[in-house]
Structure formats: C-alpha cells, structure tokens
Amino acid sequence: MLGLLELHFDSLAGRLVAVLGVAFKPDTDDVREAPALELVRHLVAAGAQVRVNDPKAMHEARRSLGDLAGVTWCEEPYDATEGADLLCLMTEWRPYRRPDFARLAAQLKARVVFDGRNQYDDVRCRAYGLTVYPIGVRVA
C-alpha cells in the first residue's frame, strides 16, 4: 500500500493519514504481523501524521508501536478521518463496511481511499467524489 500512496502523492511529508483498522483480522485485538503497524511506521518515517482507529486493537497496537511521535489514537472512525488527506482501510471490521460516503468525501481533503481489504465499491464511491484504490486488484 505504501508504494501506491507514494505513487499518488509526490510526498507523504506533511500529509495527515487516517488509518482504520490495525488488528490483523476483525473481531480480535491481535496485532501480531498486522500490516497496518508497518504502514503506520513507514508513514511516520516519511513525515506524515497518522490518526488511527480500531474497535478493539488500539491498546495492543499502542503497546506494539510505543509512543511513536506523529500518531494520534482516535476513539471514533470519523474523528480519524476529519480533515485527513486520505484514508487507508486496513482491517475489514463491520463498522467500516458501510461508512457514510458523503461524510467521508466531505472530511477527506484529497478524497482518496486506499482500500486494503477491497470492501468499497469504487463506482459507488465515485458518485460521492471519492477515488478508491483497491489493493491487489488491477485498476484500469
């Protein structure tokens, strides 16, 4: 996902990135080998600020990442996306499956979603002015 982010944006420095889902899989607080943690580390190293939300795994993720400067932990998903440049969806939690796309479009400055779980219909999202990059799916 980081490669796609860097292709879309010339630089991630100074960007505000919302990351939804840090658990390895939904319905758990297991963050062992969770790709989201590596993404957060890389985003911060690239100079981005990161807001993170996860229904169950924030405590474990915080423990794993430590007090990593540049990371804000948000209790609600829309707190993470408010004013963010882009959204990275990393875990297919039920609360993330059907977001208010109009609200997301209004909140995200660049109106870009990197969908690491291939949950969002890009045609539906386009109707709201959102660009969705599904990860692992070839886009024409």
Secondary structure, DSSP 8 states (H G I E B T S, - for coil): -HHHHHHHSS--TT-EEEEE--SSSTTS---TT-HHHHHHHHHHHTT-EEEEE-TTTHHHHHHHH-S-TTEEE-SSHHHHHTT-SEEEE-S--HHHHS--HHHHHHH-SS-EEEETT--S-HHHHHTTT-EEEETTS---
